[in-house]
């Protein structure tokens, strides 16, 4: 068994987590996930300004604080902080180690950058998304394994799958190869659970009131055995909790169907078995793996143009009429209409409010264009010029500003054999990593609607779904997923029969005209919905109140639905204790 901790779930996560994990207890490996679709866009813009950048600078500062501690404790570090420039980060790390007097062997994984070959590989955009800024394949774990096998103390990668950080550590420790599909699948699940840091230990948890000490939640650890099974835990004395519920919530984050495709293995999420193995210990067993697909996913980010926005405050009576007046005036006064102009009225006001804030609504206008003159100060100044000529009580939440660049994310796919996956070993030798010889065409996941066999559970009461069901949601490009789970088999039978795609559309009217896929995960007592296009062209482009769909699951939980009264005991919504 090896202990793999994680100290970062995104670029901007708690800076001190690296030292906390190193000092908090025993570890063999420490991973850090710094990359997301939006992060690649941010790093791409950094690299445009300075070709020596393009990596997560935060990690370098964390290593200045903790590299010596990691080496002293024999903890190997595996991170994707290399972003678009893993070589550049490696050079900076080696310079840092020399300056600190720390003897650290450092290797890095590359080959994910397909931008120079994007056109030849058929990855160039065809629908006018903009200028292609980044094109990075999601690499697998075996480059990481090779670096660790060669004695690396630190392994830096670019764009690998999030779970590959943990898979690579486990594969090196246990000597796995491509044919160890079940073990690789088990490590994939462990990696997926810990990749988002404190989300596995009580962070962003639907039933957060059940978490004892949540002031400063600890980060997760996966104890991964030679057969791929694992126990999820955290350092003793840290805040938060590790329960079947917290682990289930993270398992449902940003997934699709039961088959979870990766470059090294296709993981069957519907085979996962969870059990509470002790306080803050959840056992993960039974995971089955299948051959990986022939293609690998590519993260494509485009510079699409510039965007700007204004927010005006509407207070008191006649909110709708005030919004209509300002909208008409503003659009008429604009010297040039932008390529895209979107209005959103957020009715946060209340009648007969006891504070001005509670009496006010927000009207937001977001514009996009490729011409900075159209979306810059000209746009925001138009609003200012109306200040004394518009609705009563006119005010803005911020002064005029210039527009800022925005990007668009799209997934692409290329044959795995076209990706030159390489690892630079600590010795300086560069090794090519061949793709899995097992890759092929995996079986598809068919959306699963409820099946016959539902049993009447007696009288119902109309209450929020969240009284008995948890949910976790997130973004995947322009789509979003909502995973919904309950606590026992009887509740799952009801949930599975009740919450179909039609019911979801009723509860979330914003999904009415969108394509919704439903997948069942009985082992997790869960159903998962994938909603296509709800986020437009992705987080950097989208004007939704919640551009990454993080609150979409909580909205669903707040909606009223007819729940069997027998399930409500102890919820505060009726029923006997």
N, C-alpha and C positions, 0 to 999 in steps of 0.2 A: 504494500500500500504506500502511496505517496500523497503528500499534503500539498495541494495547489490552492493558493489564495489569490484573490483578485483585489486590486487597490484602485481601480479606476473603471467607471462605467461609461464615461464620455470625456471629451476634451473640456475641462472646466470642473470636473469632479473634485472632491475634497483633497486639497493639496497635501495635507498631513497624513493621508491614509497610508501612503507607502511606509513611512516610519512607524505608524501605528501597527501595521500588519507585521513588520519585521520585529518589533519589540514586544508584541502582544502574546507570542507563543511560538510553538514549533511550526516551521514550514520547510518544505523542500523547494518549492517553486513559487514565485510571485508573478502574476500576470497583470497587465494593464491594457484595457481597451480604450483607445482614445479616438477612434474613428467612427463616423457616421456619414450618411449621405451628404448632409449639410456641411460636415467638417471637411470633406474632400473639396467642396467648393471654396470654403474659407482658405484652406491650405493652397489651393490653386491660385487664388488671388494673391496670397502671400508670395508665392513663387514668381508670379508675374512681376512683382515689385523688386524681389531680390532672389535670383536663381539659387543662392546658397541656402535659402529657407525652404519651406514646404513640409516641415515636420512639426511635431508638437513640442514647442519650446518649453512648456511646463515640465515635461518629463526630464529635460536636461537639468532644470533647477531642482527637481526632486532628487535626482542622482547626485547633485552637488551636496545635498544634505544626507543622503542615505547609501550611496554606492559602497563606501567603506564598510558600513554596517552589514550590508547584504553579503559582501565577500567574507567578512569575518564570521558570519553565521552560516556560511555555506548554502545560502539561498540563491538559486539561479533565477534570473529575471528575464521574462519573455513579454515583449510589448509590441504593439503595432504603431507605436508613436512615430515611426519613420515616415508615415503618411506618403507623400509624393517624393520624398528624398531620403530613403533609408541610409544610403551611403553618406549623405551629408550629416545626418544625426550620428552615425557611427564614428565619423571623423571627429565630431565635436565631443563625443563621449570619450574617445581615446585621449584627446587633448585634456579633457577634464580629469581622467584617471591619472595621467602623468602629473598634472598640477597638484592633485591631492596625494600623490604617492601611493595609489592603490593599484595593486597588481591584478587587473581584471582582463580576462580574455573576452573579446567581443566579436560576434559574428552578425551578419545581416542577410536578410532574404530579399530578393528583388525579382524582377521579371514580370511584375503585375502591370507595369506601365505600358499600355498599348497605344498611347496617343500617336507616336510616330508612324504606326502602322494602321491607324484607325480606318483610313480610307480603303486600304488594300483588304482589310478584314471585313469591310461592309458595315462599319460601325458609325459612319457619318450620318448625321441627322438629315432626314428628308422632309420634315414637316415644319420647318422654319423655327425651330426652338432657339436658334442663335449660334454663336461661335463655340465649337467644342473646346472646352478648357481642360478636362481630365477624362481619361479612359483607363480604368484600372480593373484588371481581372481579380476576382476573389480566389486567391491561392489557397491551397490546402496546408496540411500540417507537416509534411515530410521534409521540407526545407528546414523548418525549425528543429525537427528531430535530428537531421544531419549535423546542424550546428552544435546542438547539445551533445551528440555522440562524439564530436570532435573536441569537447572540453570547454565550450563557451560558458562563461559566467553570465553573460548578457546576450540575448538575441533580439535584434531589432528587425521588424518587418515593415513592409508597406501594407497594401490592402490584402489582407488575408481574411477568411471568414472569421467572425468573432470567436467562434468556438475553437478554431484552429490553435489558438494560443495554449489552451489546456490540452487539446488532443496531442499536440506536438510534445509537450512535457510528458504526458502519459506514455506515448509511443516510445519515446527515448528511454524512459525508466523501465518499461516492461518489455521492450524489444519487439513491439508489434510491427507487422508489415501490412501491405494492402489487403491481404487475404483474411486478416483478422476483423471481419466486418462487424460482428456483434460487439467486440471490444471497442472498436472505433466508434460505433454507434453509441455505446454507453458513455464514452468520453465526450462525444458530441453533446449529449444531454447534460452531462455535468458542466461542460463548458458553457452551454447556453444558459444554464441556471445561474452561474456565477458571473457571466460576462457583464451584466448591468449593475455590478456592485451591490449596493445596499437594497436594491429592489428584491433581492432574494432573502433578505434578513428583516423584512418588515417595512421597508420604504415603499411609498406609493401603494400601500396595501388597502384593499377595499374595507376590511374589518380592522382598521388601524386602532380603534378604541380597545381592541383586545390585546394589543401589544403593550407589555408592561412598561418598560423604560425605553422611550423612543426619542429622548432629547438628543442623543448622539448615537445613532445606529451604527453598529459594527459592520465590517465587510465580510463577505462569505469565504468559506473554504470548502473545497471538494476533496475528500479523501478517496482517491481512485485506486481500485484494486486491479490486479493483473487481468481479471476477466472483464473489465470495463464497468463493473458495478461500482457504486460510489455511496458515500455518506456526505450529505451537505451539512455543514456546521459553521461555527464562528469561534473566534477567540473567547475564552471564558472571561466574564466580567464586562464585555462590551454590550452596548445597548441593542435594542431590537429583539427579534426572535426568529428562530428557524423552525417552522412547522410545516405540516403537509400543505396547509393553506398558502403560506408565503411562497413555498416552492412551486405549487400548482400555478399560482398567479404569474410567476416569472416564466414558467414553461409555456404559458399561453401568450406571451408577449411577442408580437411581430412574427406570427407563424401563419401558415396557410392550412393545407390539408394534413392528413396523417403522415404523409411521406415528406420528410424534411430533407431537401436535396442539398448535398455538399460535394465538394470536389473529390473527396476521398471515400465517402460512403453516403448512402441514402438511409436516413434514420427513420425507423418506424415509431413515430410518437404514440401510436395507439397500442404499443406493447409495453409502455412504461408502467412500472409498479412502484408506488410510493407507500412508505409506512413510517410512522413515528418510531424511531429507534432509541429514544431517550430525550431528555431536555435539550433543546436546540440541536437535535440530530435527526435528520430525515434520510432514510435509506432509499436508494434508487436502484431498482433491479429489473431484470427481465427484458432489457432493451434489445431489440433485434435490428440487424443491419442488412441492407441489400446493396448491390453494386451501385456505384455512383453513375450519374448521367454522363453522356459522351461530351456534353458541352459544359462550359463554366460561365457563370454570370459575370457581367462586366458593369461596373459603376460608371455611368456617363454623366458628366456635368457640363452644362452649357452656360456661357454668359449670354443672357437673353436680352439685356438692356438695363434701363434704370427705372427705379420706382420712387415714389414719394407719397406722402399722405398728409391729410389734415384731419383734426378731430375738433368739432365744435360742440359746445354744451347747450342743450335746450332745457329750459327750466319752467316748471309750473304747468299752466294750462295750454291746450291746443298744440301738443307736442307734434302730432302728425302734420298739422298745418304749417307749423314753424319749419319743420324739416322739408316740406314740399316747397315753401317759399325760398329757403336758402338754396336748395338744389337747383331750382329754376333760375335764380339770380346768378349763381356761380357758373353754371354751364353756359349761360348766355354771355357772361363776362370773359370767359376764357379766350385769349387771343387765338389759340390753336387747340383743337380737341386732341388729346393724347390717343394713342392707339388703343389703350384700354382704360376705362374709367368705371370704378365700382363703388356703389354707395351701400353702407350698412347702418341701420338705425337700431341701436341697442336700448330697449325700453327698460331701464333700470329704475325708473321713477315710480313713486307711489302716490296715491291721492292723499290730500290733506297731510303731507309729510311734515315731520317735526324738525327736520334739518334741510338746508338747501340742497345738500348732496343727494338726499333721498327723494327730493323733488325733481331731479334732473335726469335727462337721458343724454346719450352720446350719439352724434352723427359723424360717421367716418367716411372719408372719401380717399380711395387708393387709386393712383394712376400709374401706368407703365408706358414707356416709349423708349426707343433707341436714341432719341435726340435729347441731350441734357438740357437744352434751352426750353424744351416743352414741359419737362417735369421738374425743373429746378425752381429757382426763386420766382419765376414768372407764375408758376402754378400756385405756390403758397401766398404770394403777394396779392393774387386775385382775391383770395379769401379776406385778407387784411383790409383791402380797399372797400369791402362791403360792410365793415364793422359798424358804421354809423347809418347804414342804409338798408339794413335787413330786419330780421325778426327782433322782438323785444328781448333784452337780456343777452344779446350776442356776446359770446366769449369763446376763446380757443384754449386748448389744453397746453399748447406749446407754441413758441414763436416760429416764424417761417424758417425753413431750412432747405438745403440743397438735396437733390435726389441721390440715391445710393444704388450701386449695382445690385442686380439680383440674378439668380441662376435658376436653371431647370434641371432636375434629375430625371434620367431615363435609364432603365435596365437594358443591357444588351447581352448577347450570347455568342460565344465563339467555340469552335472545337477545342477541346482541352489540349490536343496536340499542337495547336498554334501558339500556345502560351509558353514562353521560355522561362520556366520557373528555375531560378538559380539561387544558390546560397554561397556567400563568401565566408569561408571558415576562418577562425581566428588566425590560422597560419597564413592567410592570404590566398590560399587555393580556392578557386571558384569551381563549384560542382553543379552540374545540371541535374535537376530533379525531374525524372520522367513521370508522366501521369499514370494513374492506376491502370494496370492491364485489364482490369475487370469492367471498365466503364462501358456503358451501353445505354439502352433505352429503358428507363425504369417504368414500371407500371404506373398508370395515371391514377389520381385520386378523383373519384366521382363525388360530387357534392351529395350530402346525405340529408334528406328530409326525414321528418318523423315517420316511423313505421307503425303499423297497427299493433295492438296489444296493450294500449294504455288502460290502466285500471282507474276507476273512479275513486278518488281519495276523499270523498265526502264534501260537506259544505265548504264554501270558499268565502274569502273576504277580500275586498279590493284594497290593496296596500301596495307600497313601493316594492318592486321586484328585489331591490337590494336588501330587504329585511332577511331574505334567505339565500340570496345569490351574490357571489362576488363577481367582479369583472376586471379585466385588464385590457387596455387598448393601446394602439400605437400606429405609427405611419410606416408605410412601405412605398416610397415614391408618391404617386398620386392616389394610392389606395390606402385603406386602413383596415385593421382587424380589431374585432372585439371578441375576446374569449370570456365565456360565462361559465361559472362552475358553482356547484352546490356541495353539501357536506355529507350526504349519504345516498345510498342507492335508490331509496324510495323517492327522494326529492329529484334525483336525476331522471327517473322514469317519467315523472311529471314534467320536468323541464324539457326533456327530449321530445315529449309529445306536444308540448304547448308552444315552445319558442321556435317557430319556423320562420322562413324568410318573410312571409306575409305579415306575421305578427311583429317581426322586427320593424318592418316598414310602417306599421301602424304606430308603434311606440316611438320611432325616430322618423318623423315625416320628412326630414331632409334627405332620407335615402329612397323616397318613393319612386323616383324615376331612374335610380341607379341599379346596376347589376350587382346582386348580392349572392355570394356563395356560402353555403352552410356545410360544416363538417362536424362529425360526431367523434368524440374521444371518450368512450365509456370508462376506460381505466382511470381517467382523470376526473370522472363525473362532470364532464364539460362538453360544451358545444362551442364551435368557433365560427365566426362570420368574417368573411372578407368582402369589403364594400369597395367596388371599383370606382375610381374617379372622384371620390368625395373630397379629396384634397387637391383637385385640379392637377397641376403639373408639379406638385411637391411643395415641401415646406418653404423653400426660398421664394417661391412664386405666389404662394397662396395667401388670400386675404381673410381667411376664416378667423374667427375669434380664437380658435384653438387649432393653429396650423399644423400641429403634429398629432392631432387626434388623441392626446393624452387623457383628456377628460370625457371622451366619447362613451367609454364604458360606464363612467359615473353618471352621465346623463341617462343612460339606459337603466341603471339601477334606481334612479329617482322616479321612473315612470310607474304609474299604477297598473296593476294587473291582478286578476282574480287568482289568489293563492289559497290552496287548501288550509283551512283553519288549523288542522292538526300539525302543520309545519310551523305555526307561529308561536308555539309555546316557548316562552323565555325571550321573545324578541321585543316585548313591549307593545305589540300590536294586537293583543288579544290572545286567547287561549289560556289554559291553566298552567301554572308552574308545576 
